[in-house]
Amino acid sequence: MLVPYVLYLGALPLVNRVHPVIFGLPFLFVWLLGATLLTPVAVWLTRRGDRR
């Protein structure tokens, strides 16, 4: 469950950049979008591992 924390807060000072632009979006926006999409996967994997 540390993955969302690291993606959102831990790496934020490292990825707070306007350039490069990916698909017309600033890098920080793409990073936060990716973190948002990976958070449910991390929670699902944690729950799946906890049931066993």
N, CA, C and O atoms as CSV, one atom per row, in Angstrom:
chain,resi,resn,atom,element,x,y,z
A,1,MET,N,N,0.804,-1.194,0.000
A,1,MET,CA,C,0.000,0.000,0.000
A,1,MET,C,C,0.849,1.262,0.000
A,1,MET,O,O,0.312,2.367,0.077
A,2,LEU,N,N,2.146,1.119,-0.083
A,2,LEU,CA,C,3.007,2.289,-0.180
A,2,LEU,C,C,3.094,2.843,-1.599
A,2,LEU,O,O,3.543,3.970,-1.804
A,3,VAL,N,N,2.667,2.053,-2.571
A,3,VAL,CA,C,2.773,2.478,-3.970
A,3,VAL,C,C,2.025,3.786,-4.232
A,3,VAL,O,O,2.611,4.702,-4.808
A,4,PRO,N,N,0.753,3.914,-3.833
A,4,PRO,CA,C,0.076,5.192,-4.082
A,4,PRO,C,C,0.759,6.368,-3.384
A,4,PRO,O,O,0.880,7.451,-3.957
A,5,TYR,N,N,1.197,6.153,-2.163
A,5,TYR,CA,C,1.872,7.225,-1.431
A,5,TYR,C,C,3.131,7.684,-2.165
A,5,TYR,O,O,3.362,8.882,-2.331
A,6,VAL,N,N,3.934,6.727,-2.599
A,6,VAL,CA,C,5.180,7.068,-3.300
A,6,VAL,C,C,4.878,7.744,-4.633
A,6,VAL,O,O,5.542,8.711,-5.007
A,7,LEU,N,N,3.881,7.236,-5.348
A,7,LEU,CA,C,3.551,7.831,-6.648
A,7,LEU,C,C,3.035,9.254,-6.515
A,7,LEU,O,O,3.392,10.118,-7.315
A,8,TYR,N,N,2.205,9.507,-5.519
A,8,TYR,CA,C,1.620,10.841,-5.369
A,8,TYR,C,C,2.534,11.820,-4.658
A,8,TYR,O,O,2.743,12.931,-5.145
A,9,LEU,N,N,3.084,11.432,-3.515
A,9,LEU,CA,C,3.814,12.395,-2.695
A,9,LEU,C,C,5.328,12.215,-2.744
A,9,LEU,O,O,6.064,13.199,-2.810
A,10,GLY,N,N,5.794,10.983,-2.713
A,10,GLY,CA,C,7.231,10.746,-2.649
A,10,GLY,C,C,7.974,11.194,-3.890
A,10,GLY,O,O,9.080,11.727,-3.798
A,11,ALA,N,N,7.377,10.984,-5.043
A,11,ALA,CA,C,8.039,11.326,-6.298
A,11,ALA,C,C,7.655,12.698,-6.825
A,11,ALA,O,O,8.191,13.134,-7.844
A,12,LEU,N,N,6.751,13.381,-6.163
A,12,LEU,CA,C,6.262,14.668,-6.650
A,12,LEU,C,C,7.368,15.700,-6.875
A,12,LEU,O,O,7.355,16.367,-7.910
A,13,PRO,N,N,8.319,15.862,-5.963
A,13,PRO,CA,C,9.388,16.833,-6.242
A,13,PRO,C,C,10.246,16.455,-7.452
A,13,PRO,O,O,10.845,17.325,-8.085
A,14,LEU,N,N,10.303,15.175,-7.770
A,14,LEU,CA,C,11.120,14.732,-8.903
A,14,LEU,C,C,10.418,14.897,-10.247
A,14,LEU,O,O,11.079,15.056,-11.273
A,15,VAL,N,N,9.102,14.862,-10.254
A,15,VAL,CA,C,8.361,14.907,-11.518
A,15,VAL,C,C,7.649,16.235,-11.745
A,15,VAL,O,O,6.910,16.366,-12.721
A,16,ASN,N,N,7.844,17.204,-10.891
A,16,ASN,CA,C,7.178,18.500,-11.029
A,16,ASN,C,C,7.852,19.299,-12.140
A,16,ASN,O,O,8.625,20.222,-11.882
A,17,ARG,N,N,7.546,18.930,-13.372
A,17,ARG,CA,C,8.120,19.553,-14.557
A,17,ARG,C,C,7.007,19.889,-15.545
A,17,ARG,O,O,6.010,19.172,-15.628
A,18,VAL,N,N,7.172,20.953,-16.274
A,18,VAL,CA,C,6.237,21.283,-17.345
A,18,VAL,C,C,6.671,20.582,-18.626
A,18,VAL,O,O,5.837,20.112,-19.399
A,19,HIS,N,N,7.954,20.516,-18.839
A,19,HIS,CA,C,8.494,19.836,-20.031
A,19,HIS,C,C,9.173,18.569,-19.592
A,19,HIS,O,O,9.878,18.630,-18.584
A,20,PRO,N,N,9.047,17.462,-20.209
A,20,PRO,CA,C,8.497,17.232,-21.539
A,20,PRO,C,C,6.975,17.223,-21.536
A,20,PRO,O,O,6.331,17.053,-20.501
A,21,VAL,N,N,6.436,17.409,-22.706
A,21,VAL,CA,C,4.994,17.357,-22.906
A,21,VAL,C,C,4.680,16.010,-23.548
A,21,VAL,O,O,5.264,15.651,-24.570
A,22,ILE,N,N,3.755,15.268,-22.945
A,22,ILE,CA,C,3.381,13.943,-23.436
A,22,ILE,C,C,1.927,14.000,-23.869
A,22,ILE,O,O,1.057,14.334,-23.065
A,23,PHE,N,N,1.651,13.679,-25.124
A,23,PHE,CA,C,0.299,13.741,-25.685
A,23,PHE,C,C,-0.330,15.114,-25.481
A,23,PHE,O,O,-1.544,15.223,-25.310
A,24,GLY,N,N,0.486,16.156,-25.499
A,24,GLY,CA,C,-0.006,17.518,-25.358
A,24,GLY,C,C,-0.273,17.933,-23.918
A,24,GLY,O,O,-0.791,19.022,-23.675
A,25,LEU,N,N,0.077,17.075,-22.959
A,25,LEU,CA,C,-0.155,17.372,-21.545
A,25,LEU,C,C,1.174,17.521,-20.827
A,25,LEU,O,O,2.137,16.840,-21.179
A,26,PRO,N,N,1.253,18.392,-19.830
A,26,PRO,CA,C,2.474,18.512,-19.041
A,26,PRO,C,C,2.798,17.193,-18.339
A,26,PRO,O,O,1.902,16.416,-18.011
A,27,PHE,N,N,4.080,16.955,-18.117
A,27,PHE,CA,C,4.535,15.696,-17.539
A,27,PHE,C,C,3.897,15.428,-16.178
A,27,PHE,O,O,3.544,14.288,-15.876
A,28,LEU,N,N,3.745,16.465,-15.355
A,28,LEU,CA,C,3.156,16.271,-14.030
A,28,LEU,C,C,1.727,15.752,-14.135
A,28,LEU,O,O,1.332,14.881,-13.360
A,29,PHE,N,N,0.949,16.271,-15.075
A,29,PHE,CA,C,-0.429,15.808,-15.253
A,29,PHE,C,C,-0.458,14.347,-15.681
A,29,PHE,O,O,-1.272,13.567,-15.186
A,30,VAL,N,N,0.430,13.975,-16.601
A,30,VAL,CA,C,0.499,12.583,-17.051
A,30,VAL,C,C,0.916,11.685,-15.888
A,30,VAL,O,O,0.384,10.585,-15.739
A,31,TRP,N,N,1.855,12.137,-15.068
A,31,TRP,CA,C,2.301,11.360,-13.914
A,31,TRP,C,C,1.144,11.122,-12.936
A,31,TRP,O,O,0.939,9.999,-12.476
A,32,LEU,N,N,0.391,12.181,-12.620
A,32,LEU,CA,C,-0.727,12.045,-11.686
A,32,LEU,C,C,-1.846,11.178,-12.267
A,32,LEU,O,O,-2.490,10.427,-11.534
A,33,LEU,N,N,-2.078,11.275,-13.557
A,33,LEU,CA,C,-3.064,10.416,-14.205
A,33,LEU,C,C,-2.640,8.954,-14.119
A,33,LEU,O,O,-3.459,8.084,-13.822
A,34,GLY,N,N,-1.369,8.683,-14.376
A,34,GLY,CA,C,-0.863,7.315,-14.259
A,34,GLY,C,C,-0.954,6.795,-12.835
A,34,GLY,O,O,-1.302,5.635,-12.616
A,35,ALA,N,N,-0.642,7.647,-11.867
A,35,ALA,CA,C,-0.737,7.243,-10.461
A,35,ALA,C,C,-2.188,6.943,-10.089
A,35,ALA,O,O,-2.460,6.010,-9.334
A,36,THR,N,N,-3.108,7.732,-10.618
A,36,THR,CA,C,-4.524,7.507,-10.341
A,36,THR,C,C,-4.988,6.185,-10.923
A,36,THR,O,O,-5.796,5.487,-10.311
A,37,LEU,N,N,-4.491,5.836,-12.086
A,37,LEU,CA,C,-4.886,4.573,-12.710
A,37,LEU,C,C,-4.208,3.367,-12.050
A,37,LEU,O,O,-4.770,2.272,-12.054
A,38,LEU,N,N,-3.019,3.549,-11.489
A,38,LEU,CA,C,-2.319,2.441,-10.845
A,38,LEU,C,C,-2.752,2.195,-9.401
A,38,LEU,O,O,-2.530,1.106,-8.872
A,39,THR,N,N,-3.355,3.170,-8.769
A,39,THR,CA,C,-3.770,3.009,-7.376
A,39,THR,C,C,-4.797,1.886,-7.190
A,39,THR,O,O,-4.618,1.076,-6.281
A,40,PRO,N,N,-5.851,1.791,-7.988
A,40,PRO,CA,C,-6.780,0.663,-7.806
A,40,PRO,C,C,-6.115,-0.692,-8.040
A,40,PRO,O,O,-6.479,-1.676,-7.395
A,41,VAL,N,N,-5.159,-0.752,-8.942
A,41,VAL,CA,C,-4.435,-1.999,-9.182
A,41,VAL,C,C,-3.631,-2.384,-7.951
A,41,VAL,O,O,-3.607,-3.554,-7.570
A,42,ALA,N,N,-2.975,-1.417,-7.325
A,42,ALA,CA,C,-2.205,-1.686,-6.113
A,42,ALA,C,C,-3.107,-2.138,-4.975
A,42,ALA,O,O,-2.749,-3.051,-4.231
A,43,VAL,N,N,-4.268,-1.516,-4.829
A,43,VAL,CA,C,-5.208,-1.903,-3.779
A,43,VAL,C,C,-5.738,-3.306,-4.046
A,43,VAL,O,O,-5.844,-4.113,-3.123
A,44,TRP,N,N,-6.070,-3.605,-5.292
A,44,TRP,CA,C,-6.560,-4.934,-5.650
A,44,TRP,C,C,-5.506,-6.007,-5.377
A,44,TRP,O,O,-5.825,-7.068,-4.842
A,45,LEU,N,N,-4.257,-5.735,-5.742
A,45,LEU,CA,C,-3.197,-6.705,-5.484
A,45,LEU,C,C,-2.981,-6.908,-3.989
A,45,LEU,O,O,-2.715,-8.027,-3.550
A,46,THR,N,N,-3.092,-5.849,-3.210
A,46,THR,CA,C,-2.954,-5.971,-1.755
A,46,THR,C,C,-4.080,-6.802,-1.177
A,46,THR,O,O,-3.846,-7.667,-0.332
A,47,ARG,N,N,-5.287,-6.551,-1.618
A,47,ARG,CA,C,-6.440,-7.320,-1.114
A,47,ARG,C,C,-6.325,-8.783,-1.525
A,47,ARG,O,O,-6.610,-9.681,-0.731
A,48,ARG,N,N,-5.915,-9.018,-2.744
A,48,ARG,CA,C,-5.767,-10.388,-3.241
A,48,ARG,C,C,-4.715,-11.143,-2.437
A,48,ARG,O,O,-4.905,-12.316,-2.115
A,49,GLY,N,N,-3.616,-10.486,-2.113
A,49,GLY,CA,C,-2.575,-11.129,-1.323
A,49,GLY,C,C,-2.959,-11.311,0.131
A,49,GLY,O,O,-2.468,-12.229,0.789
A,50,ASP,N,N,-3.823,-10.456,0.643
A,50,ASP,CA,C,-4.239,-10.535,2.043
A,50,ASP,C,C,-5.226,-11.663,2.299
A,50,ASP,O,O,-5.268,-12.202,3.405
A,51,ARG,N,N,-6.016,-12.027,1.309
A,51,ARG,CA,C,-6.990,-13.101,1.486
A,51,ARG,C,C,-6.306,-14.434,1.721
A,51,ARG,O,O,-6.859,-15.294,2.406
A,52,ARG,N,N,-5.130,-14.626,1.176
A,52,ARG,CA,C,-4.423,-15.898,1.315
A,52,ARG,C,C,-3.768,-15.917,2.623
A,52,ARG,O,O,-3.107,-16.897,2.968
